[in-house]
Amino acid sequence: MNSPLAILKFLVLKTPFILKTALFHVLSLSPTASKWDLRTALAVNIIREMLTNSPPSTISKQQEGTLRDPGIKGKMWVSKVAMPAPLEDALLDLLVSTIDALKQEDESYSRPALVPVEAEWTGYRADVADNAPEPSISEAEKYENMMKEVTTDLTLLYFHGGSLYLMDPCTQRSAVSKYSKITGGRVLSVRYRLAPQNPFPAALLDAFVIYLSLLYPPAGALHKPVPASQIVFAGDSAGGNISLVLLQTLLQIHRTAPTGTVPTVLFHGKEVEIPLPAGLALSSPSLDLTRSMPSTQTNAIYDYLPPPTVALTKSPPCAIWPTSPPRAYLYCEGSMLCNPLVSPLSAESWAGAPPIFVVSGEEMLADEGKAFVQKAAAQGVTVVWEQYEAMPHCFSLLLEGNPVGAMSFDSWAEFVKMAVQNPAEIMTKTDFITAKALVRQPVDIGKLMEMSDEVILGRMRKSRQEIIERAATN
């Protein structure tokens, strides 16, 4: 689906399917009728049908269709910026050495280039109509106006979703402006480089550059230095992946620093410290790119994501895929799929991490989140886990107007504000929220997943091999 017209044509062709879905739901004939309202049933089933039964489309067209800028209007301030790449290679060298320290077996990747990183400062714009045009003023003036409406000290460093090859800050402005509204803070939404043109670790490098640029503004930046204690990493789906692999990178750098010291790096000509952020707030994070966990099968009934067996080779060849030389996976070499900076589910340690909030539906990626928060909590990390019964991937964005979406947003915003304002008051807790009634049921965090680290890693390696073999035969 690469344009509004294409979506409209699809919906017209699928009218019988849509009517059948609605009828089965109203008559309680569908297996999800007792847990979903009609809007959820239609949204999930239509998106699932689009993703699994649409005519094959090239990776180029898929990507281009999600990069179209819808423009800026209404209740948002957006100031477009670009953070320059440092002239020295110290940051890149540090990232490469960190990746190499975590490499396993015969994993391989290519060294990326340091480039300027574009982003959008986004804030809530009150007292204007929903269709109010963007003022014809400079980016600096937009930033100044945004800051006049910011009511808290917190800064969200936001990474969008999109399977690491789709989407852009421009497509997420509505959600990001809502994040600003409900937290009172400002959001820096990052335009990280996308695969397959820019494979791992290009996106991670961009995230590292933008984080240090927040802390230590380069010449010409619109913002003043932001203390790490006021920065929360945030991301949905693949953006949750970027958030966590950036955190794991920082943790590994801290682990290798001399005891009692804060690691440093040369950045724009100055030796600067590399602190940890105040916290992370993640929605349906993608933590296992091999998609090896049981919930990819058992929770498919509630989700719209394509099954793991849908190979990339379903997409016709185009200018950007397959690559030359070919590789097994869009985002990285097949050998890297189990690396903790690609699939953070495989990370050995999260000790020392700041508080982390994770919200999930009863979705295909749920087991990844469960295993992660269980492990992090066992290692002393403060974690808040909320799972909503029968909800799909990134449900809070999909069902924003529903009570379940509102409840999820409220919990997310409460955590983000506490991470900056009262971090000591955050306590580890895990809740399962029932469908429709939205009743919180406490869950034992030590019993979220009855699966050892060794078994999980074994499943991931098996799935990685299947991905590599499937790519080789197509």
N, C-alpha and C positions, 0 to 999 in steps of 0.2 A: 504494500500500500504506500505509494510514493507521492500522493497528492490528495487533496480533499475530493476531487472529482473521481479518482480511482476508488476511494472509500465509499463514495455515494453509489457508484456502479456496483460495487461489491454488495452493499446493503440491499440494493434493489434486487439483485440476483438471489440473495439469501432471504428474501421476504418469507417464503414458506418455512424455512428453518427458524426464523425469528418468531413467527406466529406459533409454530409448534413448541418452541422453548417456553413462550409465555403461557400457552395453554396448559402444558404439562406442569408448569409451576403452580398456576392458579388452582388446578385440580389436584395438587399434591401427588402427582404421578412421577415426578422426578426425584432421584435419591437425595437431592439437596434442598428440597422444598421446605423441610422443617427447620432448616438452619439459615436460609437466605431469604431476603425480600426480593420482590420482582426486579428491582433495579440491578441488584447484584447478580441475579440469575442471567439477565440479559447481557450485562456488561461482560461477565466472565465467559459466557458461552460464545458471544460474538467475537471477542478478542481471540479466544482459543481457535475458533473457526478460521479467522483471518491468518493466524500464525501457522496453522497446520495444513490448511486446505486451499490456500491461495495459489495461483500459478507461480512457478519458480521465478525468482527475481535475482538479478546479479547483486553481489555485495556492493558494487558501486551505486546502483539505484537505491538499494536499501539505505545506504549511508547518506546519499544526497537528499533523500526524502525526509530525513530527520535533521537536516542541517539548515532547512529553509527558515529564514528569520521572519517571524510573524509580525515584527514591529513592536514598538513600545508605546503603550497607552494605559490610561487608568491609574490605579492606586499603587504605583511603584515608581521609585527612583532608580535609574540605572545609569551608572557612570562607567564607561568602557576604558580599561587601562591595559597596559602591557608592562610587565616587569622584565627589565633587561637581563640577559644572561651575564653572569660574571665573566670577566676577561680571562681570569685564571682557571685552570682545570681542577683545582683542589677539591671542589664539591663533587665533580664527576668522578675523580679518582677515589674519593671516600666512598661514594655509592658503589663503585665497581668492587672495591676491596670488601665491602660489606656483603655484596651478593656472593662473591667468591668464598667468603668465610662460611656462608650458609649453603653452598652448593653441595649436592650429593651425587654420587655415582658419576655418570658421563654427561651431566647437564651442560648445555652450551647456549650462548646468546651472543649478540653483537653489541659492541660498545656504541651507545647513542651519542648524538651531538648535543651540546648545550645550545639552547635557542631561547629567545625571548618567550615569555609565557603570558598569553592574553587572559584576561579575567574581567568579570563585571562586578563592580560594587553595586549591591542591590539593597534597597531599603523600602519600607512602607511609606507611601505618600497618602496622607489623610486629606479629608475635606475636598476631594475632587470626584467627579463622576467616573463611572467604570470605563467610559469611552473617552475620557479627557485626553487630548493629544499631549505628547511629550513636549516640554518647553524647548524652544529653539535657542538654547544657551550652550556654553562650552561644557566639556566633560568635567572640568574643575568646578564650575558653578553647580552642575548637577550633584557632584559629590558634596559640596558645601551645603546645598539645600537638603540632601539626604541626612547629613550629620545633624542638622537642626531638629530633625524629627526622631532621631535615635534617643532612646530613654534609658538604656543600660550600657554598661561597659563591655558587654560580651561581643565577640566577633566570631561568627561562624565561618570556618573555611570549608566550603561546600564543594563536593565532587559529584557530578551528575551520574545517573545510571545509563544503561544502554549497551550492556555486554562488551564494553571496552572498545566497540567499533562504531557505535551509533550515538546519536544525541549530541547536545551542545548546551551551553548556558542559555542561549536564546530560546530554546524550547522548554526550559524549566523556569522561566521568569515568574510565572504565576505562582508556582509552588514556593519558590525562593522568597518572593515578596511576602507570602503568608508566613514563612519561617521568621522573617524579620518582624512582622506584625505581632506574632504571638510571643516573641521573646523580648521585643523592644530593642533588639540589637541590629547590627549591620551584618551583611553576608558578602563574602568574597567568593563568587562562583567561578570556578576554574575551567578554562578551555584547554584541558590537557590534550596531548596528541593522541590520535586514535589509531588503532590497528585497522587493517593489516599493513597500511603504509608505514606505520611507526610502531614496530613490535616492542615488547618488553626489552629493556626497562625505560622506554621513553616517557611513558605516562608517569611512572614513579619519579623519574628525574624532574619532570615538570612540577610535580607535587612538592618535592623537596625544595626546589628553587622558590616556589611561591610561598612556602612556609617561612623560609629564612627571610624572604622579602617583606613579609608581614612584621617579623621581629626587627629587621634592620633595613628600613626603607632605602632603596637605591636613589641616586640623584634624580630629581624630577618627580618622585612619587607623590601622590596626592595625600597619602596618609602619614601620620606620625608613628613612631615605633609602638608596636602593640605588645604588651607583656604576654608571655606564654600562659600565664595564669588567667588570661582573659580570652584565650583562643580555644574553641571546641571544633574538632574535626567532625564533619557531618557528611553523610552520603546515603544514597538509596541504591540497593542492588549492587551493580558494579562500582558505584561510588563508595559503597561500604567496603568493597575490596580495596580500593585505592586508599581509603582512610586507614584501614588496618595494616596494609603492607607498608605505608609510610610510618605508622607507629612502630611496627616490628623493625623497620630500618633504624629508627631512632633508638629503640631498646638495644639492638645489637651494637650500635655505636657506643652506647653507654656501658654495655657489658665489657667492651674491650678497652675502655678508658681506665687509667690508673685509679685505684680505690680512693674514694673521697673527693674525686675531681669531676668537673663537668667537661665533657668533650668539647673541642673547638675545631673550627675549620676556617680557612682563608676565604673570605667572601667579599667581593668588590674591594679588594685591597686591604681589608681589615680582618684580624683574627677575632672571630666571634664565637660565643658559646652556643651549644645546641641543646636547648632545654626540651622537656616534654610538655605537651599541651595540657590544658585543664581537664579535658575529657573527650570522649567520643560519643556521638549519638547516631545510631545506624538503624536503617529500616530495610528489612529483608536483605541483609548483606550476602553477597555471593562469595563464599569462602573456599569453595572446592570447584575449580574449573573442570575437573574430571567428572563431576556430577555422579559420584560413586555411592552416595548414601541411600539407605532404604527409602526415605521419604520421596525421592524422585519418582518412585513407583506408587507407594502406598497413599500419598497425598495428591495424586494427579487429579482425583475427582473434584478437588476444590480449587484447582489452579488452571491457569491459561497458558503456562509456559510449554513449549514443545518438549517432547520426551528426549532424553539424552541420545537415543538411537537415531535421531534425525541428524544426518551427517551434513557437514558444510558442502559436500559435493552435490547436494541437491540444488545449489545455486549454480546457474550457468557461468561459464568462464567470463571474465571481464578484465579490464586494464589493471585492476589492483588485486585480483584473486582468481586463480592461484598465483602465488608469488613466484619469482624466479631468483634463485632456485626454490622449488616448492618446499613448503613446510606443512606439518600435520595440523596445525591449529592457527586460527586467526591471530591470536594475541601474542603467541610465543612459539618457540621451537617445541615440538612435542616432548622432548626430553626435560623441559623445564616445568611441566605441568604440576609436578608435586613439590616444587621448590616453595618454601614458606613465603617468599616475596612475590609469588604468583598465586598460589593457593594457600592463604594463611591458616587454613585448617591444619596444615601439617607442621606448623611452628611448634618447637619444643617448649618454649617458655614465653610467658607473658608477665612474668614477675616484674614488679616495679611500674606497671602500666597505671595510668590515671583511671578514674572511674569511667565505666563504659555502659551505655544504654543500648539495648538491642530489642527491637520490636519485630515480630514475625507473625505471619498468618499460619494456618495449618496447611502450609504450602509445600512445594517440592523441595525448597531449600531449607526447610525447617530443621532437619537433623544437623545440618552444618552449623547453624546458629546454636542449637542445644549443646553440641559437643564443644564448641568454642567457649561458651559462657561457663559451662561446667568445669572445663580445664582451667580457665582464667581464675575463677573463684577459688578453686583448690590451690592455686598458686598465690593467693592473697590479694587478688585484684577485686576491687569493689565493682560488682556488676548488677545491673537491673535488667531482667529479662521479662518481657511480656509477650505471650502468645495468644492470639485471638482465634477462637474456634471457627473452623470452616472458612477462614478468610484466605484469599489468594495472595500472590506475590505483590508487594507494594500496595496493599489494599487501602492504606490511608490516603494515598494520592489518587487512586482510582475511584474511591468512594468518599471523597472529601465532604460531601454534603450530608452523608448518612451519620447517625449517632455513633456508629462504630468508628468512623473516620475521625469524628470530632473528639472522641474519647482518646484515641491514639495520639492525635496531635497534642492534646492537653498534657498527657503523660510525658511526651517527648519534650515539650516546652518547659515543663516543670523541672525535668532533669537538667536540661541545658542551662537554665538560670541558676540552679543550685550548684552546678559544677564550677561556675565562676564566682558566685556570691557566697555560698555556704557549703563548700565541698566536704567539710568534715561531717555534715549532717546526712550525707548520702549513705544509705545502708544497702547492703546486698539483699536483693529480694527477687523472687521469681513468681509470676502469676500466670494462670491460665484463665482467660476471660471467655465466658460462655457466649454462644451465639444468641443474638436477639436480646436476651435479658441483660447481657453485659455484666454478669456477676463475676467478681474476682475470686478465684480459687487458688490459695497458696500452693506452691509445688516445691518439693524437696529438690534443691539445686544439685544435690549429689546423686540424684536418681533420674536426671533428665535423659541420659543416654546410657544404656546397658551395653557399652562397647568400649573396649580398651583402645589406647592410642595405637598399639601395634596392629590391631585389627583394622582400625580406620586407615592407617597408612597402607596396609596391605590392600584394602579395597581401592584406594586411590591409585596405587601402582598398577593394579590389574586394569582399572578403567583407562589409565594413561596408555597402557600397551594396546588396548582395544582401539583407542582413538588413532594411535600411530598406524596400526595394521589396517584399519578401515581407510585411512587416507592413502595408504600405499597401494590399495587395490582399486582405487578409483582414478 
